[in-house]
Amino acid sequence: MGKSATEGEPQFLDGQILIAMPGMEDKRFERALVYLCAHSADGAMGVILNQPSPQPSFADLLVQLEVIPEDERITLPPLARAMRVQTGGPVETSRGFVLHSSDYFAENATLPIDERFSLTTTLEVLKAIADGRGPQRAMLALGYAGWGAGQLESEIQWNGWLHCPADPELVFDTDLDRKYDRALKKLGIDIGLLSRDAGHG
C-alpha cells in the first residue's frame, strides 16, 4: 500500500485535515473537514471540524452535565461562552472529544498529537474550560470518525478525500459554514473547478 504513495508524501496523515471531495457518497461526510487525531497501519480516527451539533449550547451542556450550576452561566470565561457543541462523527456520538491547543495537559487523559494540538476526552477538561484554567483554544465534538486498517488509504486513492496541513486558525474557527471553502483555498483550489470524477477519466 505504501509503495503507491506519491514521492515525499507522508504515509500517515495524523495532524492533517481531510477535505471531503464534492460528490462524497457518504452524506454524513458531505463538505466535511476532518482533523485526523491518529493514523497508523491499524486505521485512523479524527473529528469533523465543521458540523454543528443539534445538542444544546456549550453553556447548556455544562449545566446539563453538572459541571457548573445554572447561575454560573453568566460568569463563564470568553472561550466557554464562544464555544459551540459540534458533531465530531458517527461513532460514539454521546461521548465528548475536546480538540485543543497543546497548552493544556491532563495526566492519563490527554493525547498530544503534535506541538500545536492535543485531544482530551474527560470531563476534567470541560471543568478547566469553565473555570478559565483550560487550553487557550478548544472545540468540543460529540462523536468521532473512524476508519479500519487501510480503509482511509483506499478512500483517498478513489478521490474521496484531499488533505491539507492543519492550522489553529482553521481548526478553531467558530464560523463553521466558511471552513470548507477556506480549507480548499489553502490548497489553492476553486470549488467550482473540482469534479467528482477527477482522476477517473
C-alpha positions in Angstrom: 0.0 0.0 0.0 2.7 2.4 1.0 4.6 1.9 -2.3 1.9 3.6 -4.3 2.2 6.8 -2.2 3.4 9.8 -4.0 7.1 10.5 -3.5 7.7 12.7 -0.4 4.0 12.4 0.8 3.7 11.4 4.4 2.4 7.8 4.7 0.3 8.7 7.7 -1.7 11.9 7.9 -2.2 12.4 11.7 -2.2 16.1 12.4 -3.6 16.9 8.9 -7.1 17.9 7.8 -9.0 15.7 5.4 -11.3 17.6 3.0 -14.2 15.7 1.6 -14.4 15.8 -2.2 -17.5 17.1 -3.9 -19.8 14.2 -4.6 -18.8 12.4 -1.4 -21.2 9.5 -1.4 -21.4 9.1 2.4 -23.8 12.0 3.3 -22.5 12.1 6.8 -19.2 13.5 5.4 -20.6 15.8 2.7 -18.5 19.0 2.7 -16.8 17.7 5.8 -13.4 18.7 7.2 -11.9 16.1 9.5 -8.9 16.7 11.8 -7.0 13.4 11.9 -6.0 12.7 15.5 -4.5 9.3 14.8 -3.5 7.4 11.7 -1.5 4.3 11.5 -1.4 0.9 9.8 -4.2 -0.1 12.1 -6.6 2.6 11.0 -7.5 6.2 11.6 -9.5 8.4 13.9 -10.5 12.0 13.6 -13.1 14.6 14.5 -15.2 16.6 12.0 -14.5 20.3 12.3 -17.4 22.0 10.5 -20.7 20.3 11.5 -22.8 21.9 14.2 -24.5 19.5 16.7 -28.2 19.5 17.4 -27.2 19.4 21.1 -27.6 22.5 23.3 -25.0 25.2 23.5 -21.7 24.6 25.3 -23.0 26.5 28.4 -26.3 24.4 28.4 -24.2 21.3 28.1 -22.0 22.3 31.1 -25.2 22.8 33.2 -26.7 19.5 31.9 -23.5 17.6 32.9 -23.5 19.4 36.2 -20.1 20.9 35.5 -21.5 24.2 36.6 -24.7 25.3 38.3 -27.3 27.2 36.3 -26.5 30.6 37.9 -22.8 30.4 36.9 -23.6 30.5 33.2 -23.2 34.3 33.0 -19.7 34.2 34.7 -18.2 31.8 32.1 -14.9 32.9 30.6 -14.9 34.1 26.9 -13.7 30.8 25.5 -16.5 28.9 27.1 -19.1 31.4 26.0 -17.9 31.3 22.4 -17.6 27.5 22.1 -20.2 25.6 20.1 -21.0 21.9 20.5 -20.1 20.2 17.2 -20.8 16.8 15.6 -17.4 15.0 15.6 -18.5 12.0 13.6 -20.9 9.0 13.6 -19.0 6.8 16.1 -19.8 7.1 19.9 -22.0 10.1 19.4 -22.7 10.6 23.1 -19.0 10.9 24.0 -17.3 14.2 24.0 -13.9 14.8 22.4 -12.1 18.1 23.1 -9.5 19.1 20.5 -7.4 21.9 21.9 -4.2 23.8 21.9 -1.3 22.0 23.4 -1.0 24.4 26.4 -3.3 22.1 28.4 -2.4 18.6 29.6 -4.3 16.2 31.9 -2.4 13.1 33.1 -3.7 9.9 31.6 -6.4 11.8 29.7 -4.7 14.0 27.1 -3.3 12.6 23.8 -0.7 15.1 22.4 -1.0 15.0 18.6 1.8 17.4 17.6 3.3 20.5 19.1 0.1 22.6 18.4 -2.8 20.2 19.0 -3.9 17.7 21.7 -7.1 15.7 22.4 -8.7 15.2 25.8 -11.8 13.1 26.4 -12.5 13.5 30.1 -15.0 15.8 31.9 -11.9 17.4 33.6 -11.1 19.5 30.5 -14.7 20.9 30.4 -14.3 21.9 34.1 -11.0 23.5 33.3 -12.5 25.5 30.4 -15.5 26.6 32.6 -13.1 27.7 35.3 -10.7 29.6 32.9 -7.9 27.0 33.6 -8.2 25.2 30.4 -6.5 25.5 27.0 -6.4 28.8 25.2 -8.2 27.4 22.2 -10.6 24.4 22.1 -13.5 22.8 20.3 -15.9 20.2 21.7 -17.1 17.4 19.3 -19.6 14.7 20.2 -18.6 11.5 18.5 -15.7 10.8 16.1 -15.0 9.5 12.6 -13.1 6.1 12.4 -11.6 4.0 9.7 -10.3 0.4 9.8 -6.9 -0.7 8.6 -6.3 0.5 5.0 -9.8 2.0 4.7 -8.8 5.6 4.6 -6.0 5.0 2.2 -8.5 3.3 -0.2 -10.9 6.3 0.1 -8.1 8.7 -0.7 -7.0 6.6 -3.6 -10.5 6.7 -5.0 -10.6 10.5 -4.7 -12.9 10.6 -1.7 -10.6 13.0 0.2 -8.0 15.7 -0.2 -5.8 16.7 2.7 -4.0 19.9 3.9 -1.9 20.9 6.8 -3.8 21.9 9.9 -3.5 25.4 11.3 -5.2 26.6 14.5 -7.0 29.5 12.8 -8.9 27.0 10.6 -9.4 24.2 13.2 -10.7 26.5 16.0 -12.7 29.0 13.8 -16.3 29.1 15.1 -17.7 30.1 11.7 -18.4 26.6 10.6 -20.0 27.5 7.3 -16.9 29.1 5.9 -14.4 26.4 6.9 -14.8 24.1 3.9 -14.1 26.8 1.3 -11.2 28.1 3.5 -9.6 24.7 3.6 -9.8 24.4 -0.2 -8.3 27.9 -0.6 -5.3 26.7 1.5 -4.7 24.2 -1.3 -5.2 26.8 -4.0 -8.4 25.1 -5.2 -11.5 26.7 -6.6 -14.5 24.6 -5.5 -16.2 25.3 -8.9 -13.4 23.6 -10.7 -13.4 20.4 -8.7 -15.1 17.4 -10.3 -16.3 14.3 -8.5 -14.8 12.3 -11.4 -11.3 13.7 -11.1 -8.8 11.1 -11.9 -11.2 8.6 -13.3 -11.3 9.8 -16.9 
